[in-house]
Amino acid sequence: MTTETSKKEPLEAKETKEITFRCKYCGQNKPLSEMRRITRFFPVLIACRDCERKIG
């Protein structure tokens, strides 16, 4: 009777998907890096970089 040791192959790293958010003002899906907090207003507004320029 032989005992076989199973070698587990390392799992390949899955590609991570980029996190995207929908801008409340223009409705476009933008990556997290393009989202901005506008702290001039209360409550704080979250908008994409393009809408931040238009609002402020």
Backbone as a chain_set.jsonl record, in Angstrom:
{"seq": "MTTETSKKEPLEAKETKEITFRCKYCGQNKPLSEMRRITRFFPVLIACRDCERKIG", "coords": {"N": [[0.856, -1.164, 0.0], [0.686, 2.096, -0.946], [1.328, 5.426, -0.017], [0.189, 8.337, -1.243], [1.241, 11.608, -1.488], [-0.492, 14.478, -1.831], [0.202, 17.21, -3.786], [-0.498, 20.474, -3.444], [-1.294, 22.827, -5.802], [-0.265, 26.162, -6.022], [-2.726, 28.669, -5.828], [-3.624, 30.798, -8.464], [-3.325, 34.282, -8.411], [-6.231, 36.127, -8.369], [-7.482, 38.516, -10.643], [-8.071, 41.696, -9.455], [-11.025, 43.547, -9.333], [-11.674, 46.883, -10.298], [-12.862, 49.254, -8.036], [-15.872, 50.876, -8.428], [-17.978, 53.756, -8.429], [-21.187, 55.297, -8.66], [-21.725, 58.507, -9.697], [-23.655, 60.88, -8.015], [-24.572, 63.155, -9.234], [-23.944, 63.374, -12.044], [-24.433, 60.819, -12.889], [-22.686, 58.954, -13.971], [-20.559, 56.052, -13.953], [-17.711, 55.961, -12.036], [-14.238, 55.464, -11.216], [-12.974, 54.825, -7.893], [-10.81, 56.473, -7.343], [-11.375, 58.837, -8.639], [-13.404, 60.021, -7.265], [-14.557, 62.597, -5.123], [-14.643, 64.339, -1.972], [-16.68, 66.92, -0.994], [-16.268, 69.3, 1.151], [-17.125, 71.809, 1.73], [-19.775, 72.114, 2.035], [-22.594, 71.27, 4.126], [-24.64, 68.589, 4.782], [-21.62, 66.732, 3.995], [-20.754, 66.513, 0.574], [-20.51, 63.99, -1.92], [-18.925, 63.592, -4.894], [-17.986, 63.198, -8.371], [-14.808, 64.041, -9.864], [-15.175, 65.785, -12.049], [-17.765, 66.844, -11.62], [-17.302, 68.084, -9.205], [-15.821, 70.325, -9.901], [-17.773, 71.725, -11.319], [-19.706, 72.208, -9.356], [-18.375, 73.676, -7.386]], "CA": [[0.0, 0.0, 0.0], [1.503, 3.303, -1.018], [0.658, 6.66, 0.376], [0.532, 9.436, -2.136], [1.016, 12.935, -0.917], [-0.994, 15.369, -2.88], [0.808, 18.534, -3.77], [-1.47, 21.492, -3.841], [-0.719, 23.88, -6.63], [-0.686, 27.482, -5.519], [-3.792, 29.303, -6.601], [-3.21, 32.023, -9.132], [-3.988, 35.474, -7.876], [-7.312, 36.605, -9.224], [-7.399, 39.941, -10.93], [-9.042, 42.439, -8.669], [-11.812, 44.498, -10.111], [-11.582, 48.241, -9.798], [-14.081, 49.686, -7.356], [-16.477, 52.022, -9.102], [-19.15, 54.351, -7.809], [-21.997, 56.121, -9.556], [-21.819, 59.89, -9.227], [-25.045, 61.253, -7.783], [-24.927, 64.337, -10.007], [-23.916, 63.146, -13.494], [-24.928, 59.476, -13.137], [-21.684, 58.103, -14.606], [-19.752, 55.21, -13.084], [-16.337, 56.46, -11.98], [-13.416, 54.734, -10.246], [-12.875, 55.442, -6.57], [-9.773, 57.507, -7.35], [-11.918, 60.084, -9.195], [-14.456, 60.548, -6.407], [-14.076, 63.641, -4.221], [-15.526, 64.826, -0.913], [-16.791, 68.378, -1.02], [-16.528, 69.595, 2.562], [-17.616, 73.185, 1.884], [-21.203, 72.033, 2.306], [-23.011, 70.345, 5.17], [-23.689, 67.482, 4.94], [-20.555, 66.623, 2.998], [-21.193, 65.965, -0.709], [-19.594, 63.103, -2.624], [-19.136, 63.776, -6.331], [-16.801, 62.897, -9.171], [-13.904, 65.18, -10.054], [-15.773, 66.723, -13.001], [-18.886, 67.536, -10.981], [-16.754, 68.939, -8.148], [-15.467, 71.6, -10.536], [-19.011, 72.416, -11.685], [-20.41, 72.616, -8.138], [-17.606, 74.624, -6.581]], "C": [[0.906, 1.231, 0.0], [0.673, 4.508, -0.642], [1.128, 7.769, -0.546], [0.26, 10.755, -1.428], [0.58, 13.852, -2.045], [-0.353, 16.738, -2.711], [-0.234, 19.527, -4.27], [-0.756, 22.562, -4.642], [-1.177, 25.228, -6.081], [-1.734, 28.092, -6.44], [-3.259, 30.583, -7.226], [-3.997, 33.186, -8.554], [-5.045, 35.944, -8.87], [-7.124, 38.092, -9.458], [-8.475, 40.652, -10.12], [-9.758, 43.434, -9.562], [-11.678, 45.874, -9.472], [-12.919, 48.629, -9.187], [-14.611, 50.928, -8.057], [-17.71, 52.48, -8.331], [-19.891, 55.168, -8.848], [-22.113, 57.508, -8.929], [-23.295, 60.273, -9.127], [-25.5, 62.37, -8.718], [-24.937, 64.098, -11.512], [-24.382, 61.739, -13.861], [-23.937, 58.536, -13.796], [-20.962, 57.266, -13.559], [-18.306, 55.66, -13.18], [-15.544, 55.61, -10.993], [-13.295, 55.527, -8.943], [-11.866, 56.584, -6.555], [-10.277, 58.841, -7.902], [-13.026, 60.687, -8.341], [-13.854, 61.512, -5.394], [-15.124, 63.956, -3.163], [-15.518, 66.339, -0.972], [-17.224, 68.799, 0.378], [-16.99, 71.026, 2.793], [-19.086, 73.205, 2.287], [-21.456, 71.085, 3.469], [-24.399, 69.856, 4.829], [-22.709, 67.428, 3.773], [-21.101, 65.964, 1.736], [-20.108, 65.062, -1.277], [-19.921, 63.227, -4.103], [-17.862, 63.393, -7.066], [-15.999, 64.182, -9.378], [-14.507, 66.228, -10.98], [-16.904, 67.524, -12.361], [-18.407, 68.438, -9.85], [-16.404, 70.308, -8.714], [-16.719, 72.409, -10.862], [-19.737, 72.963, -10.456], [-19.683, 73.765, -7.449], [-17.111, 75.742, -7.341]], "O": [[1.781, 1.372, 0.854], [-0.524, 4.584, -0.92], [2.315, 8.088, -0.613], [-0.806, 10.972, -0.852], [1.239, 13.958, -3.079], [-0.372, 17.33, -1.633], [-0.762, 19.409, -5.376], [0.252, 23.123, -4.212], [-2.342, 25.4, -5.722], [-1.628, 28.031, -7.665], [-2.535, 31.349, -6.589], [-5.185, 33.069, -8.251], [-4.771, 36.129, -10.056], [-6.667, 38.825, -8.582], [-9.638, 40.248, -10.11], [-9.159, 44.071, -10.428], [-11.581, 45.999, -8.251], [-13.976, 48.361, -9.757], [-13.887, 51.904, -8.253], [-18.386, 51.69, -7.673], [-19.294, 55.67, -9.8], [-22.541, 57.657, -7.785], [-24.078, 60.018, -10.042], [-26.697, 62.513, -8.967], [-25.844, 64.568, -12.198], [-24.697, 61.482, -15.023], [-24.305, 57.416, -14.151], [-20.773, 57.703, -12.424], [-17.741, 55.732, -14.27], [-16.113, 55.087, -10.035], [-13.491, 56.742, -8.914], [-12.05, 57.561, -5.828], [-9.66, 59.876, -7.652], [-13.536, 61.759, -8.665], [-12.768, 61.27, -4.868], [-16.326, 63.859, -3.409], [-14.456, 66.962, -0.997], [-18.393, 68.673, 0.744], [-17.225, 71.42, 3.936], [-19.577, 74.201, 2.818], [-20.642, 70.21, 3.763], [-25.281, 70.684, 4.602], [-22.944, 68.005, 2.712], [-21.825, 64.972, 1.814], [-18.919, 65.344, -1.129], [-21.057, 62.996, -4.517], [-16.795, 63.278, -6.465], [-16.482, 65.277, -9.091], [-14.371, 67.426, -10.733], [-16.989, 68.739, -12.539], [-19.04, 69.454, -9.563], [-16.661, 71.332, -8.081], [-16.732, 73.63, -10.703], [-20.315, 74.049, -10.504], [-20.312, 74.716, -6.985], [-16.446, 76.619, -6.789]]}, "num_chains": 1, "name": "protein.A"}
